[in-house]
């Protein structure tokens, strides 16, 4: 078994975030949502589009597509993580999903107003590739870092991701804002080139972690069922183990509810600004770049605060800020107001993602052999939260005709998560008092 806290391995692991975060920034956060809204907007028709003969509000359709993609991952991950634990080949699955995601991004190069179905399908496949690779990436954390280093290593991964994604975004920014410098006259081509670059960047830089990370350790003795059925049986076993862990069983419900808000906001923010505030693509790209830069600071700040005050207290503070963000978004009517809200989002976005992952990892028993199964449970929880959040957001928009009303629903999810985190903090104090757990 490879020694933990090896600097070369940690850097290589973090480079996976560098590679695939370009998808998260360009495809889910900036250029694709703005491009999608622009080519599907039809105010006279209520912004309705036809997808395989069925009519949807344009932004609701993209929300539903992502929800379906993440629901597919909820069903697949227990099976795949079971196979990964059984054969010790989780790196193979990282490679497969990376290839799928990068190929789907390249496929978006051909997306235009006449190929809506192609665009939505590639959009969904890219999400599957991104989320599928991340579960196996996350499962490496307890294998490459000791408990005392996991906050810093987790933050390092997100920091690499933000920096790498911003670099590619700047390149795409040049194509979108100054197409004439490259002799481009087709208005759609700059966005399409950006999608292609994401696919190339993703698969290219992923070669670094693939060449360094261990493939994983087989754990065949724990699997005595058919590999497909065994995945869900393993998930059930993980849940039974979690039920005996007093803090982890309280943390996961809180994580589920606040993730419904966090993940959904990250996926719909640009569409909200483009549709509700009529912001131009250049303005959207600029503010998302600012968010990414602020997020690097936020991830590092939250890591240091957690060292001083503990993960749970910092998570409580962060979720409380998210509640305020949702309320502010409902009343936001100008670009200036959106900029202010977006900067606050950037500050807490990186921190809550990094802390959520490291908190879960810290609550796991040391020297755990079936890390892929435990992190599969974590990712299934997160993906279900995304499905619920996106579906709720899209449904409320279609029902009421406004994305603003959807933000209030997300606010409710954050409030529930906040209450559950306060309950977790109380339980943690009791456990520490009884000296049953050293705490996080």
Secondary structure, DSSP 8 states (H G I E B T S, - for coil): ---TT-HHHHHHHHHHHHHHHHIIIIIIISHHHHHHHHHH--GGGTTEEEETTEEEEHHHHHHHHHHHHHHHHHHHHHHHHHHHHHHT-HHHHHHHHHHHHHHHHHHGGG--TT-HHHHHHHHHHHHHHHHHHHHHHHTTHHHHS-GGGHHHHHHHHHHHHHHHHHHHHHHHHHHHH-GGGGT---TTHHHHHHHHHHHHHHHHHHHHHHHHS------GGG--S-HHHHHHHHHHHHHHHHHT-TTHHHHHHHHHHHHHHHHHHHHHHHHHHHHHS---HHHHHHHHHHHHHHHHHHHHHHHHHHHHH-HHHHHHHHHHHHHHHHHHHHH--SHHHHHHHHHHHHHHHHHHHHHHHHHHHHHS-TT-S-HHHHHHHHHHHHHHHHHHHHHHHHHHHHHHS-HHHHHHHHHHHHHHHHHHHHHHHHHHHHHHHTTS----
